[in-house]
């Protein structure tokens, strides 16, 4: 693999930076990789926690890509209402060899109409919202359905990206990248999934999400309604 391979990360305000910086570290090690950070407006993007990313290009100025990656974050609800973002996701996905997401980025793929009839992963607390968009929620850490590869929450983005690299450049290249970034998870606690987390820890996590649940559910419902109306109108 020697030709240029363009990867576009579609960002939005209050994105979770590890959702895309993890896969970024993987994809920049693809032979011929050209990685672009883009958003609806371009300029600067402020992630959850206040980290700022500068020189972000406008999605409309990106002609095409080989791989599109959509991360998630606490700004997902607002991003689902960003019609320009969703339109650009549809445009870039139409010509991409691979369409990928991390965490609640799959909700944005769904809101753009890119997951209808497909299985997809998502962050555990919001996985059920995928059904709004005609997708089948899958609890796996990485889910592949055709050319669409989706990852679960946050750190699953690294697994998703390594899976994609193996498909693009072969398993040996993927293993080389894994070694280069010394990705050998050995977490100190077995609490990374709701099925294994202690009940008290899970309750605290859910209490945090309860504060945004109503808004996120409403945003997903509104995005699904717009998508259905667009589908009814036809091309």
Kinemage of the C-alpha trace (Angstrom):
@kinemage 1
@onewidth
@group {chain A} dominant
@subgroup {mainchain}
@vectorlist {calphas} color= white
{ca unk a 1} P 0.000 0.000 0.000
{ca unk a 2} L 1.824 3.109 -1.221
{ca unk a 3} L -0.837 5.482 -2.608
{ca unk a 4} L -2.185 8.279 -0.431
{ca unk a 5} L -4.953 7.135 1.912
{ca unk a 6} L -7.084 9.993 3.226
{ca unk a 7} L -8.714 9.708 6.647
{ca unk a 8} L -11.189 12.368 7.786
{ca unk a 9} L -12.275 12.817 11.399
{ca unk a 10} L -15.583 14.696 11.516
{ca unk a 11} L -15.516 16.741 14.719
{ca unk a 12} L -18.016 18.916 16.578
{ca unk a 13} L -18.053 21.025 19.765
{ca unk a 14} L -17.725 18.998 22.997
{ca unk a 15} L -16.400 15.944 21.194
{ca unk a 16} L -14.581 13.467 23.450
{ca unk a 17} L -10.968 13.881 22.399
{ca unk a 18} L -9.900 10.287 23.093
{ca unk a 19} L -12.662 9.107 20.759
{ca unk a 20} L -10.584 10.428 17.873
{ca unk a 21} L -7.057 10.892 19.246
{ca unk a 22} L -6.844 7.159 19.958
{ca unk a 23} L -7.758 6.156 16.386
{ca unk a 24} L -5.671 9.079 15.116
{ca unk a 25} L -2.526 7.485 16.581
{ca unk a 26} L -3.412 4.284 14.724
{ca unk a 27} L -4.401 5.746 11.354
{ca unk a 28} L -1.389 8.068 11.012
{ca unk a 29} L 0.720 4.892 10.903
{ca unk a 30} L -0.993 3.629 7.756
{ca unk a 31} L 1.378 3.738 4.761
{ca unk a 32} L 0.495 6.831 2.740
{ca unk a 33} L -1.812 8.191 5.434
{ca unk a 34} L -3.143 11.742 5.153
{ca unk a 35} L -5.274 12.550 8.188
{ca unk a 36} L -7.618 15.546 8.284
{ca unk a 37} L -9.509 17.023 11.238
{ca unk a 38} L -12.673 18.697 9.964
{ca unk a 39} L -15.916 20.180 11.272
{ca unk a 40} L -18.950 22.042 9.953
{ca unk a 41} L -17.482 25.500 10.499
{ca unk a 42} L -13.770 24.739 10.671
{ca unk a 43} L -11.411 26.852 12.779
{ca unk a 44} L -11.198 25.665 16.378
{ca unk a 45} L -12.972 22.841 18.173
{ca unk a 46} L -13.176 22.753 21.971
{ca unk a 47} L -13.474 19.194 23.251
{ca unk a 48} L -14.962 17.947 26.505
{ca unk a 49} L -12.719 19.135 29.307
{ca unk a 50} L -11.601 22.244 27.416
{ca unk a 51} L -8.841 20.865 25.177
{ca unk a 52} L -8.776 22.979 22.012
{ca unk a 53} L -7.887 21.789 18.519
{ca unk a 54} L -6.856 24.501 16.044
{ca unk a 55} L -6.631 24.653 12.245
{ca unk a 56} L -9.640 22.373 11.805
{ca unk a 57} L -10.774 22.511 8.177
{ca unk a 58} L -14.358 22.860 6.935
{ca unk a 59} L -15.953 19.568 5.987
{ca unk a 60} L -17.348 21.207 2.861
{ca unk a 61} L -13.775 21.924 1.755
{ca unk a 62} L -12.782 18.263 1.916
{ca unk a 63} L -13.249 16.834 -1.546
{ca unk a 64} L -13.251 13.153 -0.619
{ca unk a 65} L -11.826 10.579 1.747
{ca unk a 66} L -10.980 6.903 1.815
{ca unk a 67} L -12.067 6.503 5.424
{ca unk a 68} L -14.511 8.627 7.388
{ca unk a 69} L -14.420 8.457 11.190
{ca unk a 70} L -17.047 10.047 13.428
{ca unk a 71} L -16.274 10.241 17.159
{ca unk a 72} L -18.781 10.884 19.938
{ca unk a 73} L -18.973 13.006 23.059
{ca unk a 74} L -21.249 15.098 25.239
{ca unk a 75} L -21.899 17.352 22.236
{ca unk a 76} L -23.579 14.528 20.323
{ca unk a 77} L -27.121 15.769 20.999
{ca unk a 78} L -26.357 19.194 19.532
{ca unk a 79} L -24.431 17.600 16.648
{ca unk a 80} L -27.473 15.511 15.703
{ca unk a 81} L -29.252 18.819 15.001
{ca unk a 82} L -26.400 20.143 12.837
{ca unk a 83} L -27.876 19.660 9.371
{ca unk a 84} L -24.654 20.784 7.685
{ca unk a 85} L -22.630 18.188 9.583
{ca unk a 86} L -25.064 15.416 8.682
{ca unk a 87} L -25.148 16.478 5.033
{ca unk a 88} L -21.358 16.416 4.841
{ca unk a 89} L -21.254 12.993 6.497
{ca unk a 90} L -23.602 11.675 3.826
{ca unk a 91} L -21.547 13.246 1.049
{ca unk a 92} L -18.181 11.956 2.249
{ca unk a 93} L -19.545 8.530 3.167
{ca unk a 94} L -20.899 8.102 -0.365
{ca unk a 95} L -17.379 7.982 -1.778
{ca unk a 96} L -15.506 6.434 1.144
{ca unk a 97} L -14.187 2.893 1.183
{ca unk a 98} L -14.824 2.703 4.917
{ca unk a 99} L -17.246 4.518 7.202
{ca unk a 100} L -16.377 4.272 10.894
{ca unk a 101} L -17.389 5.629 14.274
{ca unk a 102} L -16.432 5.583 17.911
{ca unk a 103} L -18.737 5.760 20.919
{ca unk a 104} L -21.847 7.905 20.260
{ca unk a 105} L -20.453 8.796 16.849
{ca unk a 106} L -22.615 5.941 15.597
{ca unk a 107} L -25.679 7.993 16.564
{ca unk a 108} L -24.445 10.665 14.153
{ca unk a 109} L -23.979 8.059 11.438
{ca unk a 110} L -27.526 6.945 12.188
{ca unk a 111} L -28.869 10.504 12.108
{ca unk a 112} L -27.209 10.927 8.712
{ca unk a 113} L -29.066 7.865 7.423
{ca unk a 114} L -25.966 5.709 7.130
{ca unk a 115} L -26.934 2.849 9.460
{ca unk a 116} L -30.407 1.852 8.306
{ca unk a 117} L -30.590 -1.946 8.246
{ca unk a 118} L -27.094 -2.353 9.723
{ca unk a 119} L -25.708 -3.639 13.006
{ca unk a 120} L -23.707 -1.082 14.960
{ca unk a 121} L -21.862 -0.540 18.224
{ca unk a 122} L -22.210 2.473 20.504
{ca unk a 123} L -21.419 3.599 24.043
{ca unk a 124} L -23.240 1.253 26.428
{ca unk a 125} L -25.493 3.908 28.000
{ca unk a 126} L -26.852 5.091 24.643
{ca unk a 127} L -26.741 1.951 22.517
{ca unk a 128} L -30.518 1.534 22.482
{ca unk a 129} L -30.923 4.890 20.712
{ca unk a 130} L -29.524 3.349 17.524
{ca unk a 131} L -32.911 1.719 16.962
{ca unk a 132} L -34.330 5.198 16.240
{ca unk a 133} L -32.358 5.148 13.001
{ca unk a 134} L -33.266 1.672 11.802
{ca unk a 135} L -30.026 0.148 13.091
{ca unk a 136} L -29.600 -2.957 15.228
{ca unk a 137} L -27.683 -2.206 18.453
{ca unk a 138} L -24.821 -4.645 19.037
{ca unk a 139} L -22.967 -4.859 22.385
{ca unk a 140} L -19.677 -5.965 20.804
{ca unk a 141} L -16.621 -3.732 21.208
{ca unk a 142} L -16.157 -3.547 17.436
{ca unk a 143} L -18.931 -4.285 14.936
{ca unk a 144} L -18.454 -4.620 11.193
{ca unk a 145} L -21.363 -4.599 8.769
{ca unk a 146} L -20.178 -4.295 5.185
{ca unk a 147} L -17.917 -1.273 4.808
{ca unk a 148} L -19.192 0.224 8.078
{ca unk a 149} L -17.039 -0.417 11.165
{ca unk a 150} L -18.298 0.944 14.495
{ca unk a 151} L -16.659 0.912 17.907
{ca unk a 152} L -18.062 1.000 21.419
{ca unk a 153} L -17.217 3.631 23.990
{ca unk a 154} L -14.100 5.840 23.909
{ca unk a 155} L -11.169 3.391 24.221
{ca unk a 156} L -12.856 0.982 21.802
{ca unk a 157} L -11.834 3.439 19.117
{ca unk a 158} L -8.324 1.993 19.196
{ca unk a 159} L -9.699 -1.510 18.648
{ca unk a 160} L -11.893 -0.227 15.833
{ca unk a 161} L -8.970 1.505 14.157
{ca unk a 162} L -6.700 -1.552 14.411
{ca unk a 163} L -9.510 -3.656 12.916
{ca unk a 164} L -9.748 -1.200 10.021
{ca unk a 165} L -5.975 -1.132 9.500
{ca unk a 166} L -5.916 -4.931 9.277
{ca unk a 167} L -8.558 -4.736 6.553
{ca unk a 168} L -6.794 -1.910 4.700
{ca unk a 169} L -3.138 -2.918 4.970
{ca unk a 170} L -3.119 -6.454 6.363
{ca unk a 171} L -2.926 -8.009 9.804
{ca unk a 172} L 0.867 -7.695 10.012
{ca unk a 173} L 0.674 -3.919 9.575
{ca unk a 174} L -2.067 -3.748 12.214
{ca unk a 175} L 0.070 -5.767 14.611
{ca unk a 176} L 3.043 -3.512 13.880
{ca unk a 177} L 0.974 -0.452 14.754
{ca unk a 178} L -0.294 -2.136 17.912
{ca unk a 179} L 3.309 -2.777 18.937
{ca unk a 180} L 4.393 0.752 18.023
{ca unk a 181} L 1.789 2.287 20.325
{ca unk a 182} L 2.302 -0.507 22.909
{ca unk a 183} L -1.391 -1.225 23.012
{ca unk a 184} L -1.540 -4.063 25.535
{ca unk a 185} L -4.476 -3.257 27.832
{ca unk a 186} L -4.209 -4.550 31.385
{ca unk a 187} L -6.685 -2.432 33.355
{ca unk a 188} L -6.342 -2.330 37.140
{ca unk a 189} L -10.077 -2.945 37.619
{ca unk a 190} L -12.673 -5.065 35.841
{ca unk a 191} L -15.183 -2.226 35.726
{ca unk a 192} L -15.014 -1.142 32.096
{ca unk a 193} L -18.375 -2.656 31.155
{ca unk a 194} L -21.741 -2.246 32.911
{ca unk a 195} L -21.957 -6.037 33.169
{ca unk a 196} L -18.798 -6.205 35.301
{ca unk a 197} L -18.781 -2.877 37.161
{ca unk a 198} L -19.757 -2.967 40.853
{ca unk a 199} L -23.403 -1.944 41.320
{ca unk a 200} L -22.476 1.197 43.259
{ca unk a 201} L -20.098 2.309 40.491
{ca unk a 202} L -22.696 1.629 37.797
{ca unk a 203} L -25.288 3.607 39.766
{ca unk a 204} L -22.945 6.606 39.981
{ca unk a 205} L -22.272 6.454 36.241
{ca unk a 206} L -25.971 6.293 35.447
{ca unk a 207} L -26.626 9.244 37.759
{ca unk a 208} L -24.275 11.338 35.623
{ca unk a 209} L -26.030 10.274 32.427
{ca unk a 210} L -29.479 10.888 33.878
{ca unk a 211} L -28.673 14.586 33.693
{ca unk a 212} L -28.407 14.461 29.895
{ca unk a 213} L -30.648 11.505 29.098
{ca unk a 214} L -33.809 13.480 28.358
{ca unk a 215} L -32.025 15.881 25.985
{ca unk a 216} L -30.175 13.113 24.189
{ca unk a 217} L -33.276 10.968 23.744
{ca unk a 218} L -35.185 13.999 22.435
{ca unk a 219} L -32.352 14.837 20.032
{ca unk a 220} L -32.268 11.289 18.692
{ca unk a 221} L -36.035 11.290 18.220
{ca unk a 222} L -35.974 14.629 16.393
{ca unk a 223} L -33.087 13.504 14.166
{ca unk a 224} L -34.918 10.276 13.346
{ca unk a 225} L -38.062 12.242 12.434
{ca unk a 226} L -36.073 14.482 10.076
{ca unk a 227} L -34.453 11.424 8.548
{ca unk a 228} L -37.824 9.756 7.992
{ca unk a 229} L -39.191 12.912 6.376
{ca unk a 230} L -36.155 13.081 4.092
{ca unk a 231} L -36.614 9.431 3.178
{ca unk a 232} L -40.304 9.999 2.385
{ca unk a 233} L -39.411 12.923 0.108
{ca unk a 234} L -37.081 10.704 -1.909
{ca unk a 235} L -33.988 11.841 -3.808
